[in-house]
Amino acid sequence: MKVLLRIAYLGTAYHGYQVQPNGVTVQQKLNEAAADLFGFDCDVTGCSRTDSGVHARDFAVTIAEKGKTGLDTAIGADRLPQALNARLPDDIAVLSASFVPDAFHARYDVKSKRYEYLIWNGRERDPFLLDRAWHLPAPFDEAAIEEMRRGASAFVGRHDFSALRDSGADTDEKDAVREVCEVSLTKNGDLISFRVRADGFLYHMVRIMTGTLVDVGRGRMAADDLPRLLAAGDRRRMGATAPAAGLYLDRVFYE
Amino acid sequence: MKVLLRIAYLGTAYHGYQVQPNGVTVQQKLNEAAADLFGFDCDVTGCSRTDSGVHARDFAVTIAEKGKTGLDTAIGADRLPQALNARLPDDIAVLSASFVPDAFHARYDVKSKRYEYLIWNGRERDPFLLDRAWHLPAPFDEAAIEEMRRGASAFVGRHDFSALRDSGADTDEKDAVREVCEVSLTKNGDLISFRVRADGFLYHMVRIMTGTLVDVGRGRMAADDLPRLLAAGDRRRMGATAPAAGLYLDRVFYE
């Protein structure tokens, strides 16, 4: 059996999820905590990669003994969150734990993931949203929000999303076809929330979607042109990649 | 005329509002920003003191030229927030600015203030509430919340609040009589919010109220005993002083 954890983390202090040579990562912290708790080296497999500074409210990882398909432990699943949290920094939290079969794969078995992107649209910055939202002070009025909402609906469906992928990622993406099953864009006071759920995401996809919707809201691009521009597959016709700090992996869905 | 600012700050990095010899404070940062903007040394007067690590969503300060009752500036009130924000750290924000008569006093003219205290009652910690709420994992059920609510109502009215004051503060509190005009205690999911509005607060008063209500929720104290214990004026009969990080100055009210 493997351990399956649902975790949350504030991404500000981390160079993303995935272990890398330069910079502290969430995976590295989980590796250290698991090895300390179980008493042997572990393989920690995440449901996704997240960029430096991106947050997660719900992220899934599995833990197995290093080089094996599972692990043995006498610790009950109900005691694992507290035991691991005591060994993790405060900006990472294990929310729940369960045991899953060796065959379970944290990444390949994901059915869909939902992201949320937060834009703070107040005139002045909000100290409580520092590193947690993109501050765009020029106000989006109701008409702009409605236009952005229409733009967002163009993302729904099964498409080749090449136009919404940045190059330069060390990824194993075989193709750019993904299925977006849900989008929503809401404005609550001065906080704009863009949510998108899909069976998979390309490198920077949500952040480019966000930058593109901001261009739509600003009138630099028409929502009606989005389907055509998406189909053309040209990254340069889309908006800028929005900053990492506004992005949250909101929920991971398995079978 | 004086400048009146409404500001917000994340208190985590600061040794409270008030300038002090050891540690960086919010007032010091405002002093530096104002001197840099106006080109002369300034007196910055706050509506209140806040302890190290306490936050403010709405805090008022006035700015006058050092040693004078007001200041002269050609900068319009509408341009002041941005000009000052450019000179302040990101965890302090000027939300709005106006000009007030020299006679206005940021502290003595306060009619009332409202504080909010946040308790995170989830089983595991929430990384997004790190330094922003008090984590108490043992669940408060509906009956406990109702008992705490009844306890909170004992604070309402004009009372001598000596029992809810810690010693050791360098304050100029002449007496301990204050009038609490509003309290509320709500639980939304796993987040408990205690709000209290009064014409003034004693040293640690909201934090001791919170610690006392937690004792009520835990069954260590009966809500019905609170009026009698308050009247007895003995600090030792009240609960512990809750941690600073859960406390927010929520709103300052003037005439």
Chai-1 contact restraints between the chains, C-beta under 6 A:
chainA,res_idxA,chainB,res_idxB,connection_type,confidence,min_distance_angstrom,max_distance_angstrom,comment,restraint_id
A,A8,B,P127,contact,1.0,0.0,6.0,A-B,restraint_1
A,Y9,B,P127,contact,1.0,0.0,6.0,A-B,restraint_2
A,L10,B,P127,contact,1.0,0.0,6.0,A-B,restraint_3
A,P81,B,E124,contact,1.0,0.0,6.0,A-B,restraint_4
A,D90,B,L130,contact,1.0,0.0,6.0,A-B,restraint_5
A,D91,B,P127,contact,1.0,0.0,6.0,A-B,restraint_6
A,D91,B,L130,contact,1.0,0.0,6.0,A-B,restraint_7
A,A93,B,E124,contact,1.0,0.0,6.0,A-B,restraint_8
A,A93,B,R125,contact,1.0,0.0,6.0,A-B,restraint_9
A,A93,B,P127,contact,1.0,0.0,6.0,A-B,restraint_10
A,L95,B,E124,contact,1.0,0.0,6.0,A-B,restraint_11
A,E124,B,P81,contact,1.0,0.0,6.0,A-B,restraint_12
A,E124,B,A93,contact,1.0,0.0,6.0,A-B,restraint_13
A,E124,B,L95,contact,1.0,0.0,6.0,A-B,restraint_14
A,R125,B,A93,contact,1.0,0.0,6.0,A-B,restraint_15
A,P127,B,A8,contact,1.0,0.0,6.0,A-B,restraint_16
A,P127,B,Y9,contact,1.0,0.0,6.0,A-B,restraint_17
A,P127,B,L10,contact,1.0,0.0,6.0,A-B,restraint_18
A,P127,B,D91,contact,1.0,0.0,6.0,A-B,restraint_19
A,P127,B,A93,contact,1.0,0.0,6.0,A-B,restraint_20
A,L130,B,D90,contact,1.0,0.0,6.0,A-B,restraint_21
A,L130,B,D91,contact,1.0,0.0,6.0,A-B,restraint_22
